[in-house]
Amino acid sequence: MMKNNLNDNMLTVREVSQILHVHSNTLRRWSDQGIIKAYRIGPRGDRRFKQEDISLLLTEESKNSTNSNEPSEIDRVTQYVMSR
């Protein structure tokens, strides 16, 4: 059986939450809110994330943090979550 190349570039909830340093439930909430694009796979509907999407998010985050004094989207979401 040949392995799908798409799955090779997909990350689990645990992997992405470790990369972004957020709780897995926070990542799931962001996915539900459309902040981070998740793809559902398998009969259980497990979430997977494209490596390219996470890399782009981190790149945009680093650009925003170095070029602007305004809070980024992740900063705003984090502030919202922490205020609850």
C-alpha positions in Angstrom: 0.0 0.0 0.0 1.4 3.4 -1.0 1.4 6.2 1.6 -0.4 9.4 0.7 2.0 12.4 0.3 -0.8 14.7 1.6 -0.7 12.9 5.0 3.1 13.3 5.1 2.6 17.0 5.3 -0.2 16.9 7.8 0.3 17.6 11.6 -1.8 16.4 14.5 -3.5 18.5 17.1 -0.8 17.6 19.6 2.0 18.5 17.2 0.6 21.9 16.3 -0.3 22.7 19.9 3.3 22.0 20.9 4.6 24.2 18.0 2.3 27.1 18.9 2.7 26.6 22.6 -1.0 26.5 23.2 -3.3 23.9 24.8 -4.8 21.4 22.4 -8.3 22.6 23.4 -7.3 26.1 22.4 -6.2 24.9 19.0 -9.5 23.0 18.6 -11.4 26.2 19.5 -9.3 28.2 17.0 -10.1 25.6 14.4 -13.8 25.8 15.2 -13.7 29.6 15.0 -11.9 29.5 11.6 -8.7 31.1 12.9 -6.7 28.1 11.9 -7.7 25.8 9.0 -8.1 22.2 10.0 -8.9 19.3 7.8 -11.0 16.4 9.0 -9.8 12.9 8.2 -11.0 9.4 8.9 -14.3 8.1 10.2 -13.9 9.9 13.5 -13.2 13.2 11.9 -9.8 13.8 13.5 -8.3 17.2 12.8 -5.1 17.6 10.8 -3.3 20.7 9.9 -1.1 21.4 6.9 2.6 22.1 7.7 2.5 24.9 5.1 -0.5 26.6 6.9 1.3 26.5 10.2 4.5 27.8 8.8 2.7 30.6 7.1 0.9 31.5 10.3 4.2 31.6 12.2 5.8 33.7 9.4 3.0 36.2 9.4 3.1 36.3 13.2 6.8 37.1 13.2 6.3 39.8 10.6 3.5 41.4 12.6 5.4 41.3 15.8 8.5 43.0 14.4 6.8 45.5 12.1 3.9 46.7 14.2 3.0 47.8 17.7 -0.5 46.6 17.1 -1.5 43.2 18.5 -1.6 40.4 15.9 -4.5 38.0 15.4 -2.9 35.4 17.7 -2.3 38.0 20.3 -5.9 39.1 20.2 -7.2 35.6 20.4 -4.8 34.8 23.3 -6.0 37.9 25.1 -9.6 36.9 24.5 -9.0 33.3 25.8 -7.1 34.5 28.8 -9.9 36.9 29.8 -12.4 34.1 30.1 
